[in-house]
Amino acid sequence: MYIKCWGSRGSIPVSGPGYLTYGGETTCLEIRSETNDLVIIDAGTGIRNLGSLMAREGCRSCHLLFTHVHWDHLMGLTAFAPLFSDTCQITIPRLPFGGSYIEEALDTLFSPPRFPVPYRDIKKHIRFADFPLDHFTIGSLTFDTIPISHPNGGLGYRIRENDRQAVFLTDNELGHTHEGGGAFDDYVAFVRGSDLLLHDAEYTQEEYEPRKGWGHSAWPDTLRLALAAEVGRLGLIHHNAEHTDDAIDDIVNACRDEILRAESPLDCFAVGSDTVMSV
C-alpha cells in the first residue's frame, strides 16, 4: 500500500517562508493499492496538485472518500482537474453519513453565486455509490470505519491490504467526546496494532485548553493513543495554520522525548505535503 499526503494543514491553507518543509495545503491523501486502485481521502486544497498529476497520467477512474465535509476538507474540489474531464470516472461513496448528504454538500459548493460552473455540468463525471457504513472493499483494499469525535460528525478509516494496515483519524478530538463520537478506549481498540497511524495533532496542550470542544486534539493525547494502541509509526497531521516548520519540529521532538521515556519502539514524524509512506 502506497500513501502520499498532498495536504496536511488544518482549517485553512497557508504559505510563506515558514511553511516550506510541511507545506500549507489542506487535507488530502492519495492511496494506491498493489493492484493500482486509486483512492483519495478528502478534497482539501492539496487535491489540486494530485488532480494535475492524474490528468498527466491519463487516469481513468478513482474513488473519493470524505472524513467529513467541513470546508477545509472540501475546498480543493473546485480545482480538481478530473472533475472537468470526460475521461475520468470519479466514484464517491455516500459516506460519511449516507443518504443524499454528500450530493447536497457538493451541490452547495458548486452552486451560484459561489462557483461559476453549474453543478449539473460537473456531476455527470461523478458516480455516487451506496457503500456499507462500517466495512467495505475497493479493489484489494479493505476499509473499516469509526465515527470521529468532531462537531457535526464524520468518519475515520482503517485501511488494510494483505497483513498491513494504516489508520487515518483527522479532526478527531481525543480530549472531548462530541455527539456520535467515541471514547478514548474505542479509538485504542480501532487503532491497535496498526503499522501506521495518521492522527490529528493540531494543538499543543497550552493551545488546546481554551479551544476544547473545537474538534481537534492536542499532541500529548495523540501520542498517548499511539502508545496505548502499540502502533508502529505515528504521523502527526492536520497542523495548525499558525504552526511554522520550526513549531512542528518542536512538537515532533517533544513526542520523541516522551517515546524515549516510555521505552517504546514507536516511530513518530510529522506529515507534510509530499510525504510518501509505504505500508
Secondary structure, 3 states (H helix, E strand, C coil): CEEEEEECECCCCCCCHHHCCCCCCECEEEEECCCCCEEEECCCCCHHHHHHHHHHHCCCEEEEECCCCCHHHCHHHHHCHHHHCCCCEEEEECCCCCCCHHHHHHHHHCCCCCCCCCHHHHHHHEEEECCCCCEEEECCEEEEEEECCCCCCCEEEEEEECCEEEEEECCCCCCCCCCCCCCHHHHHHHHCCCCEEEEECCECHHHHHHHCCCCCCEHHHHHHHHHHHCCCEEEEECECCCCCHHHHHHHHHHHHHHHHHCCCCCEEEECCCCCEEEC
